[in-house]
């Protein structure tokens, strides 16, 4: 992966790594492996994508689908993500991955939570 990303800045490489961490956490990499996509195909596809609202929305939709299968999973994962984000902050570690997880889960949670219970 390092070899294929020569010439990119450190920030671009860190963003790419965050994308792959999120894909792994979200189960997207496993799904692609089950569809028999090669590592090179996956790398090629995601190496040219940025972590944007579209990608976050797609991952949030994946979590909403999981919520229909296992009620309460988003709320539980959101609590875990909050703790991981705080632990990373206190330890002085990189915050991008836990922050993005929390954002994705929050987006999913706001979509499944009725408006009156949000107030």
Helices and strands as residue ranges (DSSP letters): G 3-5, H 10-26, H 28-34, H 39-47, H 53-69, H 73-91, H 96-112, H 115-118
